[in-house]
Amino acid sequence: ALKPNKPKSDITKLTPRLQRLIVALLDNPQSSRDLADLIPANNPPAYIERLRNSLGFEIHGEKVVFTTIDRRSSWYVLYALTESDRKKAAELLQG
């Protein structure tokens, strides 16, 4: 049997976690690790994707390469809002 379609949620309503994510990104570019502590969440990239896909944010991601304490090469992504993202974020946070 087919399941009835669920009504789409109002994507203009931000969850507290998405609000904290936007506020953190308005403050400064943030790494996934920093966002995990700030918003808090185990998978910040999933919330970044939610802002991109559901709310139309661009959010730049810059790959930062570094050497670990064990002298191994690794990387992380530094997320930053664009100017248009900043305007959109301010509008959303104002309600």
MDTraj code that builds the backbone (N, CA, C; nanometers):
import mdtraj as md
import numpy as np

residues = "ALA LEU LYS PRO ASN LYS PRO LYS SER ASP ILE THR LYS LEU THR PRO ARG LEU GLN ARG LEU ILE VAL ALA LEU LEU ASP ASN PRO GLN SER SER ARG ASP LEU ALA ASP LEU ILE PRO ALA ASN ASN PRO PRO ALA TYR ILE GLU ARG LEU ARG ASN SER LEU GLY PHE GLU ILE HIS GLY GLU LYS VAL VAL PHE THR THR ILE ASP ARG ARG SER SER TRP TYR VAL LEU TYR ALA LEU THR GLU SER ASP ARG LYS LYS ALA ALA GLU LEU LEU GLN GLY".split()
xyz = np.array([
    [0.0845, -0.1185, 0.0000],
    [0.0000, 0.0000, 0.0000],
    [0.0885, 0.1242, 0.0000],
    [0.0442, 0.2248, -0.0683],
    [0.1183, 0.3505, -0.0719],
    [0.0916, 0.4295, 0.0544],
    [0.1976, 0.4894, 0.1035],
    [0.1830, 0.5739, 0.2205],
    [0.1463, 0.7142, 0.1745],
    [0.0584, 0.7805, 0.2485],
    [0.0242, 0.9179, 0.2101],
    [0.1469, 1.0076, 0.2245],
    [0.1553, 1.1059, 0.1381],
    [0.2666, 1.2001, 0.1463],
    [0.2590, 1.2780, 0.2761],
    [0.3759, 1.2909, 0.3389],
    [0.3814, 1.3737, 0.4584],
    [0.3789, 1.5196, 0.4152],
    [0.3093, 1.6022, 0.4901],
    [0.3128, 1.7442, 0.4549],
    [0.4540, 1.7977, 0.4735],
    [0.4957, 1.8849, 0.3830],
    [0.6294, 1.9433, 0.3954],
    [0.6324, 2.0356, 0.5152],
    [0.7428, 2.0280, 0.5892],
    [0.7551, 2.1154, 0.7052],
    [0.7872, 2.2569, 0.6573],
    [0.7581, 2.3518, 0.7399],
    [0.7868, 2.4908, 0.7078],
    [0.9361, 2.5130, 0.7248],
    [1.0088, 2.5195, 0.6120],
    [1.1538, 2.5288, 0.6196],
    [1.2008, 2.6659, 0.6647],
    [1.1096, 2.7606, 0.6734],
    [1.1515, 2.8919, 0.7212],
    [1.1639, 2.8940, 0.8736],
    [1.1143, 2.7926, 0.9385],
    [1.1287, 2.7838, 1.0838],
    [1.2588, 2.7113, 1.1146],
    [1.3487, 2.7806, 1.1790],
    [1.4791, 2.7230, 1.2106],
    [1.4743, 2.6499, 1.3438],
    [1.5307, 2.5321, 1.3467],
    [1.5459, 2.4615, 1.4737],
    [1.6514, 2.5352, 1.5565],
    [1.6526, 2.5154, 1.6867],
    [1.7556, 2.5798, 1.7688],
    [1.8976, 2.5452, 1.7216],
    [1.9186, 2.4217, 1.6785],
    [2.0517, 2.3814, 1.6319],
    [2.0904, 2.4573, 1.5050],
    [1.9963, 2.4730, 1.4110],
    [2.0259, 2.5489, 1.2891],
    [2.0490, 2.6964, 1.3210],
    [1.9759, 2.7475, 1.4189],
    [1.9982, 2.8868, 1.4612],
    [2.1400, 2.9027, 1.5150],
    [2.1839, 2.8082, 1.6002],
    [2.3193, 2.8160, 1.6559],
    [2.4246, 2.8035, 1.5456],
    [2.3979, 2.7193, 1.4468],
    [2.4902, 2.7025, 1.3343],
    [2.5046, 2.8338, 1.2576],
    [2.3926, 2.8967, 1.2268],
    [2.3964, 3.0233, 1.1538],
    [2.4694, 3.1306, 1.2340],
    [2.4396, 3.1400, 1.3627],
    [2.5055, 3.2399, 1.4477],
    [2.6566, 3.2152, 1.4502],
    [2.6976, 3.0901, 1.4612],
    [2.8409, 3.0576, 1.4632],
    [2.9076, 3.0975, 1.3319],
    [2.8400, 3.0711, 1.2198],
    [2.8984, 3.1051, 1.0905],
    [2.8972, 3.2562, 1.0654],
    [2.8014, 3.3268, 1.1233],
    [2.8015, 3.4727, 1.1132],
    [2.9203, 3.5322, 1.1886],
    [2.9594, 3.4662, 1.2961],
    [3.0693, 3.5147, 1.3793],
    [3.2029, 3.5027, 1.3059],
    [3.2312, 3.3845, 1.2505],
    [3.3589, 3.3552, 1.1846],
    [3.3436, 3.2307, 1.0996],
    [3.4348, 3.2104, 1.0024],
    [3.4399, 3.0782, 0.9380],
    [3.4665, 2.9723, 1.0457],
    [3.4097, 2.8536, 1.0272],
    [3.4189, 2.7496, 1.1306],
    [3.4534, 2.6153, 1.0683],
    [3.5322, 2.5365, 1.1395],
    [3.5612, 2.3996, 1.0967],
    [3.4513, 2.3066, 1.1471],
    [3.4452, 2.1874, 1.0900],
    [3.3474, 2.0874, 1.1365],
    [3.3668, 2.0580, 1.2842],
    [3.4906, 2.0451, 1.3242],
    [3.5202, 2.0139, 1.4655],
    [3.4693, 2.1256, 1.5562],
    [3.4952, 2.2488, 1.5183],
    [3.4463, 2.3611, 1.5995],
    [3.2940, 2.3629, 1.6038],
    [3.2315, 2.3396, 1.4883],
    [3.0851, 2.3392, 1.4842],
    [3.0265, 2.2270, 1.5684],
    [3.0943, 2.1131, 1.5727],
    [3.0447, 2.0017, 1.6534],
    [3.0309, 2.0427, 1.7993],
    [3.1232, 2.1253, 1.8454],
    [3.1176, 2.1738, 1.9835],
    [3.0216, 2.2911, 2.0007],
    [3.0137, 2.3766, 1.9002],
    [2.9345, 2.4988, 1.9130],
    [2.7844, 2.4790, 1.9003],
    [2.7406, 2.3832, 1.8152],
    [2.5954, 2.3800, 1.7915],
    [2.5176, 2.2813, 1.8779],
    [2.5546, 2.1951, 1.9565],
    [2.6439, 2.0836, 1.9314],
    [2.5748, 1.9776, 1.8454],
    [2.6574, 1.9056, 1.7676],
    [2.6065, 1.7989, 1.6808],
    [2.7216, 1.7065, 1.6442],
    [2.6884, 1.5815, 1.6181],
    [2.7911, 1.4851, 1.5791],
    [2.8289, 1.4964, 1.4319],
    [2.7406, 1.5521, 1.3491],
    [2.7657, 1.5564, 1.2058],
    [2.7321, 1.6943, 1.1481],
    [2.8129, 1.7959, 1.1795],
    [2.7839, 1.9297, 1.1292],
    [2.7692, 1.9393, 0.9769],
    [2.8463, 1.8633, 0.8958],
    [2.8263, 1.8751, 0.7510],
    [2.6823, 1.8441, 0.7067],
    [2.6128, 1.7584, 0.7792],
    [2.4737, 1.7290, 0.7451],
    [2.3869, 1.8534, 0.7652],
    [2.4163, 1.9332, 0.8661],
    [2.3407, 2.0558, 0.8913],
    [2.3782, 2.1648, 0.7909],
    [2.5039, 2.1673, 0.7494],
    [2.5460, 2.2582, 0.6427],
    [2.4673, 2.2253, 0.5160],
    [2.4580, 2.0975, 0.4828],
    [2.3830, 2.0554, 0.3641],
    [2.2351, 2.0922, 0.3754],
    [2.1821, 2.0833, 0.4945],
    [2.0414, 2.1205, 0.5147],
    [2.0205, 2.2690, 0.4844],
    [2.1144, 2.3529, 0.5299],
    [2.1033, 2.4953, 0.4992],
    [2.1163, 2.5182, 0.3485],
    [2.2050, 2.4453, 0.2857],
    [2.2232, 2.4609, 0.1403],
    [2.1003, 2.4133, 0.0637],
    [2.0563, 2.2935, 0.0923],
    [1.9498, 2.2313, 0.0129],
    [1.8101, 2.2833, 0.0449],
    [1.7819, 2.3095, 0.1700],
    [1.6464, 2.3497, 0.2095],
    [1.6264, 2.5007, 0.2119],
    [1.7324, 2.5734, 0.2426],
    [1.7164, 2.7174, 0.2609],
    [1.7936, 2.8008, 0.1588],
    [1.8649, 2.7346, 0.0677],
    [1.9310, 2.8060, -0.0411],
    [2.0598, 2.8770, -0.0076],
    [2.1227, 2.8421, 0.1031],
    [2.2525, 2.9003, 0.1359],
    [2.3589, 2.8443, 0.0411],
    [2.4616, 2.9253, 0.0134],
    [2.5739, 2.8782, -0.0674],
    [2.6794, 2.8134, 0.0224],
    [2.7188, 2.8777, 0.1268],
    [2.8190, 2.8329, 0.2247],
    [2.9411, 2.7719, 0.1562],
    [3.0458, 2.8499, 0.1520],
    [3.1712, 2.8024, 0.0935],
    [3.2394, 2.7059, 0.1889],
    [3.3004, 2.6046, 0.1316],
    [3.3801, 2.5100, 0.2086],
    [3.5209, 2.5058, 0.1523],
    [3.6186, 2.5392, 0.2343],
    [3.7582, 2.5389, 0.1915],
    [3.8316, 2.4234, 0.2592],
    [3.8949, 2.3388, 0.1795],
    [3.9713, 2.2268, 0.2322],
    [4.1048, 2.2788, 0.2854],
    [4.1314, 2.2511, 0.4127],
    [4.2545, 2.2944, 0.4774],
    [4.3377, 2.1698, 0.5089],
    [4.4562, 2.1632, 0.4500],
    [4.5453, 2.0491, 0.4705],
    [4.6402, 2.0827, 0.5852],
    [4.6657, 1.9845, 0.6708],
    [4.7576, 2.0049, 0.7826],
    [4.8285, 1.8748, 0.8146],
    [4.9298, 1.8831, 0.8995],
    [5.0041, 1.7652, 0.9444],
    [4.9654, 1.7377, 1.0887],
    [4.9279, 1.6138, 1.1167],
    [4.8857, 1.5762, 1.2518],
    [5.0065, 1.5666, 1.3446],
    [4.9791, 1.5487, 1.4713],
    [5.0848, 1.5308, 1.5704],
    [5.1695, 1.4064, 1.5398],
    [5.1109, 1.3109, 1.4670],
    [5.1817, 1.1890, 1.4264],
    [5.2509, 1.2052, 1.2921],
    [5.2591, 1.3292, 1.2461],
    [5.3258, 1.3626, 1.1190],
    [5.2596, 1.3001, 0.9969],
    [5.1296, 1.2865, 1.0037],
    [5.0522, 1.2371, 0.8893],
    [4.9733, 1.3530, 0.8297],
    [4.9577, 1.3480, 0.7006],
    [4.8797, 1.4506, 0.6332],
    [4.7310, 1.4235, 0.6559],
    [4.6581, 1.5290, 0.6840],
    [4.5141, 1.5186, 0.7019],
    [4.4524, 1.6486, 0.6527],
    [4.3197, 1.6590, 0.6632],
    [4.2512, 1.7801, 0.6190],
    [4.1191, 1.7961, 0.6924],
    [4.0679, 1.9174, 0.6869],
    [3.9343, 1.9469, 0.7369],
    [3.8752, 2.0545, 0.6469],
    [3.7471, 2.0797, 0.6626],
    [3.6808, 2.1826, 0.5834],
    [3.6490, 2.3018, 0.6736],
    [3.6813, 2.4195, 0.6226],
    [3.6482, 2.5436, 0.6911],
    [3.5288, 2.6045, 0.6172],
    [3.4159, 2.6178, 0.6869],
    [3.2922, 2.6673, 0.6279],
    [3.2785, 2.8175, 0.6514],
    [3.2326, 2.8886, 0.5474],
    [3.2134, 3.0333, 0.5592],
    [3.0911, 3.0761, 0.4788],
    [3.0199, 3.1755, 0.5322],
    [2.9044, 3.2312, 0.4632],
    [2.9489, 3.3296, 0.3551],
    [2.8746, 3.3334, 0.2445],
    [2.8948, 3.4361, 0.1433],
    [2.8227, 3.5626, 0.1898],
    [2.8435, 3.6726, 0.1180],
    [2.7726, 3.7960, 0.1535],
    [2.6216, 3.7776, 0.1422],
    [2.5770, 3.7082, 0.0353],
    [2.4320, 3.6858, 0.0220],
    [2.3814, 3.5934, 0.1327],
    [2.4651, 3.4960, 0.1749],
    [2.4288, 3.4099, 0.2880],
    [2.4114, 3.4924, 0.4148],
    [2.4991, 3.5905, 0.4346],
    [2.4928, 3.6731, 0.5549],
    [2.3616, 3.7519, 0.5603],
    [2.3201, 3.8038, 0.4463],
    [2.1932, 3.8773, 0.4407],
    [2.0756, 3.7834, 0.4697],
    [2.0789, 3.6670, 0.4070],
    [1.9727, 3.5677, 0.4283],
    [1.9683, 3.5244, 0.5745],
    [2.0860, 3.5031, 0.6338],
    [2.0941, 3.4602, 0.7731],
    [2.0330, 3.5665, 0.8652],
    [2.0666, 3.6904, 0.8410],
    [2.0128, 3.7993, 0.9247],
    [1.8606, 3.8036, 0.9149],
    [1.8081, 3.7883, 0.7925],
    [1.6623, 3.7884, 0.7747],
    [1.5966, 3.6719, 0.8480],
    [1.6554, 3.5525, 0.8351],
    [1.5977, 3.4350, 0.9009],
    [1.6003, 3.4465, 1.0523],
    [1.7095, 3.5002, 1.1052],
    [1.7213, 3.5111, 1.2515],
    [1.6285, 3.6178, 1.3069],
    [1.5953, 3.7168, 1.2264],
    [1.5018, 3.8203, 1.2710],
    [1.3578, 3.7712, 1.2709],
    [1.3350, 3.6616, 1.1993],
    [1.2016, 3.6023, 1.1967],
    [1.1227, 3.6605, 1.0865],
])
top = md.Topology()
chain = top.add_chain()
for i, resn in enumerate(residues, 1):
    res = top.add_residue(resn, chain, resSeq=i)
    for name in ("N", "CA", "C"):
        top.add_atom(name, md.element.get_by_symbol(name[0]), res)
traj = md.Trajectory(xyz[None], top)
